[in-house]
Every structure is written in C-alpha cells, then in structure tokens.
Amino acid sequence: CKAAYQSLLIADQHCRTKKYLLCLASGVPCVSHIWVRDCCKENKLLNYRNYLLPAGVGPDDAIVEWHPRSSPFEALRVLLVSQKPDELWAQLATMGGASSVRQLQANPESSEVPAGKYDVVVTDHTCPPAVEKSVTSQEVPIVSPEWLIQSVICGEHLGFNSRPQYCHDYSSSSSSSS
C-alpha cells in the first residue's frame, strides 16, 4: 500500500491485550480485519476510518468508540507499586501523558513514600501495609491497574473512586455471578 504512511493495528474485535491497549494509549487506530479483505476485493486502499474498532468496554459495560489519542494522565506524577515491575502499567501511564512514572517493588521492607512527589499510586493487593499507610496519610489516591486501563479506553482521566474496581484491593469474587 503506497499510502500506508500510518501505523494501524488490525484485529478481529476490540480486546484488552497489551498491544491493543498500547495502541489506544498512543493513538494508533485499531481497525477491523475486514478492512484488509475489502481493500483486496476492491484492489484499492479504502478509508480505514470506516472500519475502526471500538476502544473497548467502558466502566458501565457499554462499548466505547475509538477516539484519537488523548492524555488521560496529563501532568500526573504516578507511582507504580507491584511485586515485580509491570511494563504495561508504566507504558500506559507514560503514553497517557503522565509527567513522571516511577516504579517501586513491593516487598515487606518497602516503607514510606516521599511526601508531595506523587499524585496517584497504582498498585494491587500486594501493596505493603507501610506503603499503603504512608500514601493514605498523604491523601494520595491509591488505585488499581483497572483504573489505568479504563481511563485509556475512555480517553479521559476517570475519578479515582468512581468505581469499586478502581480500589487497589478490589476482589470480584464476592460480586461475581457467572
């Protein structure tokens, strides 16, 4: 394709894979594989915009349409706390416009977080109690990776406490009915 100057992600449907989420965060259009088939049928490059896949399923279980790159984390200073560094969390925060992203490995010796350095902490149930206490005392929001993902899907900075799933120690087992 001579006119293929832009990168596209080709998929059969929207999904929550690392590659799909990173394309959303960086503004790479996610296009249905049917576009490739139709281009071959027509023997010409068709407008891919007619084949855009949704960004994904939003917090209300509704489909969120694809949107141009946005910066849901613009100017946020983000601390990621996990037992082993999670590359996806860091990449989503960075591509989503965070002004700084730092990772802290969660272990029993992990202690206080320097005051005034972070706007949000992204972690999960492995967050050491000392870190949680330090962050809470500074009134810094602690959220789950789901908050990162949903903010990227929606293309906007969602409220830190707007959904129970954004709580870092949320467990779906008690509310699961399937």
C-alpha positions in Angstrom: 0.0 0.0 0.0 1.7 3.1 -1.2 -0.4 5.3 1.0 0.2 3.3 4.1 2.2 6.0 5.9 0.4 5.5 9.2 0.6 2.5 11.5 -2.6 0.6 12.1 -3.5 -2.3 14.4 -5.5 -5.0 12.6 -7.7 -7.1 14.8 -11.0 -9.1 14.5 -12.5 -7.3 17.5 -11.7 -4.9 20.3 -9.8 -6.5 23.2 -7.8 -5.9 26.3 -4.4 -7.2 25.1 -1.2 -5.4 25.8 -0.8 -4.4 22.2 -4.4 -3.2 21.8 -4.2 -1.1 24.9 -0.9 0.4 24.0 -2.3 1.3 20.5 -5.2 3.1 22.2 -2.9 5.0 24.5 -0.6 6.1 21.7 -3.4 6.9 19.2 -2.7 4.1 16.7 -6.1 3.3 15.1 -7.4 -0.2 15.7 -9.0 -1.4 12.5 -11.2 -4.5 11.7 -9.5 -7.2 9.6 -12.5 -6.8 7.3 -10.8 -3.6 6.0 -7.9 -5.7 4.6 -10.3 -8.1 3.0 -12.3 -5.3 1.4 -9.2 -3.5 0.2 -8.1 -6.7 -1.5 -11.6 -7.2 -3.0 -11.7 -3.6 -4.3 -8.0 -3.7 -5.3 -7.5 -0.3 -3.7 -6.8 1.3 -0.3 -10.1 2.1 1.3 -10.6 4.6 4.1 -9.7 2.7 7.3 -11.8 5.1 9.4 -14.9 3.3 8.1 -13.5 0.1 9.8 -12.4 1.4 13.2 -12.9 -0.9 16.1 -14.3 0.3 19.4 -11.8 1.4 22.1 -13.3 -1.3 24.3 -15.9 -1.9 27.0 -16.1 1.1 29.4 -16.9 1.2 33.1 -20.6 1.0 32.5 -20.2 -2.2 30.4 -21.1 0.0 27.3 -18.9 -0.1 24.2 -16.7 3.0 24.0 -16.0 4.1 20.4 -12.4 4.6 19.2 -11.1 8.1 19.8 -8.0 10.0 18.7 -5.1 9.9 21.2 -5.9 11.7 24.4 -3.8 12.3 27.5 -5.9 11.0 30.4 -2.9 11.2 32.8 -1.6 14.5 31.6 0.7 16.1 34.2 0.1 13.3 36.8 3.0 12.1 38.8 2.4 8.3 39.0 4.0 5.8 41.4 3.5 2.1 40.4 3.9 -0.4 43.3 4.0 -4.1 42.5 5.9 -7.2 43.5 7.5 -7.3 40.1 7.7 -4.2 37.8 4.8 -4.2 35.4 5.9 -2.9 32.0 2.3 -2.4 30.8 1.3 -0.2 33.7 4.4 2.0 33.1 3.8 2.2 29.3 0.1 3.1 29.7 0.8 5.8 32.2 3.6 7.2 30.1 1.7 7.1 26.8 -1.3 8.5 28.6 0.6 11.7 29.3 1.9 11.2 32.9 4.6 13.8 33.7 6.6 11.2 35.7 6.3 7.4 36.3 8.3 5.7 38.9 8.1 2.0 39.9 8.6 0.7 43.5 9.0 -3.0 44.0 6.6 -4.2 46.7 8.3 -6.1 49.4 7.9 -6.4 53.2 10.7 -3.8 53.7 9.0 -1.2 51.5 8.2 1.7 53.7 7.3 5.3 53.4 6.7 7.1 50.1 8.3 10.6 49.9 5.6 13.3 50.6 4.5 15.5 47.8 6.1 13.5 45.0 3.1 11.6 43.6 -0.5 12.4 42.5 -1.6 8.8 42.3 -0.4 5.3 43.3 -1.3 2.4 41.1 -1.0 -0.9 42.8 -2.8 -4.2 43.7 -3.3 -6.4 46.7 0.4 -6.9 47.0 0.9 -3.3 48.2 2.9 -3.4 51.5 0.9 -2.0 54.5 3.7 0.5 55.3 3.4 2.0 51.7 -0.4 2.0 51.9 -0.3 3.8 55.3 2.3 6.3 54.0 0.3 7.1 50.9 -3.1 7.2 52.7 -1.7 9.6 55.3 -0.6 11.9 52.4 -4.1 11.7 51.0 -2.7 10.4 47.7 -5.3 8.2 45.9 -4.4 4.5 45.6 -6.0 2.8 42.5 -5.9 -0.5 40.7 -4.5 -1.1 37.3 -8.1 -1.3 36.1 -8.3 2.5 36.6 -5.4 2.9 34.2 -7.0 0.6 31.6 -10.5 2.2 31.9 -9.0 5.7 31.6 -7.2 4.7 28.4 -10.3 3.0 27.0 -12.5 6.1 27.8 -9.8 8.5 26.7 -10.2 10.6 29.9 -9.0 10.8 33.5 -11.6 8.9 35.4 -12.4 9.6 39.0 -10.1 7.7 41.3 -13.0 6.5 43.5 -15.7 6.4 40.8 -15.9 2.6 40.7 -15.3 -0.2 43.2 -13.0 -1.9 40.7 -10.6 1.0 40.9 -9.8 0.2 44.6 -6.3 -1.4 44.7 -7.5 -4.3 46.8 -10.8 -4.9 45.0 -11.9 -8.6 44.7 -14.5 -9.5 42.1 -15.1 -12.9 43.7 -17.7 -11.6 46.1 -19.7 -9.8 43.4 -19.2 -12.4 40.6 -22.3 -14.2 39.5 -21.1 -16.1 36.4 
